[in-house]
Amino acid sequence: MSDFFSGFWSYFISIIALGGIVFCVWLLFSQRAWLKKEVKQAENTGHVWDGNLSELNNPVPRWWTVFYLGLCVFALGYLVLYPGLGRFQGVLQYSSAEAVREAQRAQAEQIRPVYARYESMSIPQIAGDHEAQQIGQRLFLNNCAQCHGSDARGGPSFPNLTDGDWLYGGAPEQIEQTIAKGRHGVMPPWRGTIKPAEAADIAQYVRSLSGLAADSLRVVPGKRGYDTYCVACHGAEGKGNQALGAPNLTDNVWLHGSSEATIVDIILNGRENHMPAQERILTTQQIRMLTAWVWGLSNEGETVD
């Protein structure tokens, strides 16, 4: 809860937590018939089923009320001692994050011997080791397959890792950087600057760059629009820029689709893709093994046995 970007949510959660306790106490107080010396007899509500089964309105039992008051006291004590009120960390300053980190350190120490033999090997050498590839594949299936698929061929909005087309570069060190630090790709929206008809012409020109069917009459004005708005990131030839993560528009590899409607939508509304960093989840050794496996998918002829 201490990671909130806005203080509003901290106050919101605090109010909900304390408000719920206050409401329970008020509800019990408003139904305090058990405090009176003479407890009223159960009242008949007048609802009868099956001829002789009547519904009664009984007073709340004293033990039930005391039990719930005890729970309210316990809840208040818990919120004072432990985190539960937004940014407030509690008197004991307890956090499960350190326990998780300690478990990760213990696990890393336990599996260190498994990775020891690979520490002096390069990524291509690890990629050529059969046992290392099995480890890398398991790491991929556990941590990456949710987005890139079990066969690493990706899907709509998720890159194919087997085709040799890389937004940020396919060298071992670049892949390792991507896995460890993550990536945040942003295509800015141009709706406020480019009109839909102009975006459609640009889409026709972009399609022509990769050999797709395009209207030759609209390609010419589309190129003018491309040179005005797109060339800074994708380059004059449309080959992209790996430093920015700007895709190559000439290779017929499309992350979000190649139809005119899809391209127009991307131009007008933009796109934002996020590859989460794995350095807090995986150890350095695991990242190297995973890097070698991913690199080997598109470099089978370059692995070193």
Helices and strands as residue ranges (DSSP letters): H 7-30, G 33-35, E 43-49, E 53-57, H 62-81, H 96-116, H 123-127, H 130-143, H 145-148, H 172-181, E 183-187, H 196-209, H 216-229, H 231-234, H 260-269, E 271-275, H 284-297, G 300-302
